[in-house]
């Protein structure tokens, strides 16, 4: 039963991380097509490390779910942490550019 919970949390974490990566990719694409988009492109470049790190941690947590109960607990902790960081980073980026930057 704990394995199913760990897998669900890990998948949710991966989805949150990929949502952040996707949003940054969209912002970067729009900034590169627009004159004056350099500040946005600079901001996106500064956020890639965080997005990549949370995605890697989420995928690692998903990998941990193939182990025993101890690894499932570790997977839940890692996935919950990386998912929370990715979600907060996505919300922060969205709020920054929803209000005009």
C-alpha positions in Angstrom: 0.0 0.0 0.0 2.8 2.4 0.8 4.3 1.7 -2.6 1.2 2.9 -4.4 1.2 6.1 -2.3 4.9 6.7 -3.1 4.3 6.2 -6.8 1.4 8.6 -6.9 3.3 11.3 -5.0 6.4 10.7 -7.3 4.3 11.0 -10.4 2.6 14.2 -9.1 6.0 15.6 -8.3 7.3 14.8 -11.8 4.3 16.5 -13.3 4.8 19.6 -11.2 8.4 19.8 -12.2 7.7 19.3 -15.9 5.0 22.1 -15.7 7.7 24.5 -14.4 10.1 23.4 -17.1 7.4 23.8 -19.7 6.4 27.3 -18.5 10.0 28.4 -18.5 10.4 27.1 -22.1 7.3 29.0 -23.2 8.6 32.2 -21.6 12.0 31.8 -23.2 10.5 31.2 -26.6 8.3 34.3 -26.3 11.2 36.4 -25.0 13.4 35.4 -27.9 10.8 36.3 -30.5 10.2 39.7 -29.0 12.3 42.9 -29.2 13.1 43.9 -25.6 12.6 40.4 -24.3 16.2 40.2 -23.0 15.3 40.7 -19.3 12.8 37.9 -19.4 15.3 35.6 -21.2 17.9 36.5 -18.5 15.4 35.6 -15.8 14.6 32.3 -17.5 18.2 31.4 -17.8 18.6 32.0 -14.0 15.8 29.6 -13.3 16.8 26.6 -15.4 19.1 25.2 -12.7 16.2 25.1 -10.2 13.8 23.6 -12.8 16.4 20.9 -13.8 17.2 20.1 -10.2 13.6 19.6 -9.2 12.9 17.5 -12.2 16.0 15.3 -11.5 15.0 14.9 -7.9 11.4 14.0 -8.8 12.6 11.4 -11.3 15.0 10.0 -8.7 12.2 9.7 -6.2 10.1 7.8 -8.8 13.1 5.5 -9.2 13.2 5.0 -5.5 9.7 3.6 -5.5 11.1 0.4 -7.1 12.8 -0.5 -3.8 11.4 -1.7 -0.5 9.4 0.1 2.1 12.4 2.2 3.3 13.0 3.4 -0.2 9.3 4.2 -0.6 9.4 6.4 2.5 12.5 8.1 1.1 10.8 8.5 -2.2 7.8 10.2 -0.6 10.1 12.6 1.3 12.1 13.5 -1.8 9.1 13.7 -4.1 7.1 15.8 -1.7 10.0 18.2 -1.3 10.9 18.6 -5.0 7.2 18.8 -5.9 6.7 21.6 -3.4 9.7 23.5 -4.6 8.7 23.2 -8.2 5.2 24.3 -7.5 6.3 27.3 -5.5 8.8 28.2 -8.2 6.2 27.9 -10.9 3.7 30.1 -8.9 6.5 32.7 -8.4 7.3 32.9 -12.0 3.7 33.1 -13.1 3.0 35.8 -10.5 6.0 37.8 -11.7 4.9 37.8 -15.3 1.1 38.0 -14.8 1.6 41.4 -13.2 3.8 42.7 -16.0 7.3 41.7 -14.6 
